[in-house]
Amino acid sequence: MQAESIQPISLILNEQPVETISTNLQFFLAEHGWIEGRFVVVINDNIIAKSAHSTYQLSAGDRIDVLSPISGG
């Protein structure tokens, strides 16, 4: 019996193509350095609440934007 190989999925992250084997949003964000701090995640034009990051499942072709607030005066 052979182990099933994990196939990467293709996504768009901040307008750049990426591949990942992380289908969980929280793991994907950590993989790209977004662990803590103030940021908003938008997937396919929908804001994903921070409370949903740990359960949200990514799909091939998802368009992900990670936005940080800009302060100034």
VMD Tcl script that draws the C-alpha trace (Angstrom):
set ca {
  {0.00 0.00 0.00}
  {1.43 3.37 -1.00}
  {1.01 6.53 1.00}
  {-0.97 9.20 -0.78}
  {1.28 12.04 -1.86}
  {0.23 15.53 -0.90}
  {-0.26 17.70 -3.95}
  {0.29 21.44 -3.67}
  {-2.52 23.80 -4.59}
  {-2.09 27.01 -6.56}
  {-3.29 30.27 -5.03}
  {-2.88 33.99 -5.64}
  {-1.39 35.80 -2.62}
  {-1.32 39.59 -2.84}
  {-1.47 39.35 -6.64}
  {1.41 36.83 -6.82}
  {1.01 33.14 -7.71}
  {2.04 30.75 -4.93}
  {1.78 27.04 -4.27}
  {1.21 25.48 -0.88}
  {0.33 22.20 0.74}
  {-1.33 24.09 3.62}
  {-5.06 24.09 3.02}
  {-5.77 25.54 6.48}
  {-5.74 29.35 6.41}
  {-4.04 29.74 9.80}
  {-1.18 27.41 8.80}
  {-0.88 29.11 5.41}
  {-0.62 32.54 7.04}
  {2.02 31.30 9.48}
  {3.95 29.78 6.59}
  {4.13 33.29 5.10}
  {5.00 35.11 8.34}
  {1.57 36.38 9.39}
  {1.28 35.00 12.90}
  {0.52 38.02 15.04}
  {-0.21 41.64 14.49}
  {-2.93 43.66 12.89}
  {-3.94 42.49 9.44}
  {-7.09 41.63 7.54}
  {-7.46 38.62 5.27}
  {-9.67 38.88 2.20}
  {-10.31 35.73 0.16}
  {-12.18 36.00 -3.13}
  {-13.46 39.46 -2.11}
  {-14.77 38.22 1.27}
  {-13.27 39.35 4.60}
  {-12.40 36.34 6.74}
  {-12.84 37.00 10.46}
  {-9.76 36.30 12.57}
  {-11.85 33.90 14.64}
  {-12.38 31.80 11.49}
  {-8.70 31.55 10.43}
  {-8.15 28.29 12.30}
  {-11.03 26.51 10.57}
  {-11.09 28.12 7.11}
  {-10.07 25.72 4.33}
  {-8.34 27.08 1.25}
  {-9.17 25.85 -2.25}
  {-7.11 25.86 -5.42}
  {-7.47 29.15 -7.23}
  {-8.36 31.21 -4.16}
  {-7.32 34.87 -4.38}
  {-5.94 35.92 -0.99}
  {-5.11 39.48 0.01}
  {-3.48 40.20 3.37}
  {-3.84 43.86 4.27}
  {-2.25 45.83 7.11}
  {-3.69 49.09 8.41}
  {-1.80 52.24 7.52}
  {-1.64 54.96 10.11}
  {-0.67 58.50 9.57}
  {-1.88 61.99 9.70}
}
mol new
graphics top color blue
foreach p $ca { graphics top sphere $p radius 0.5 }
foreach p [lrange $ca 0 end-1] q [lrange $ca 1 end] { graphics top cylinder $p $q radius 0.2 }
display resetview
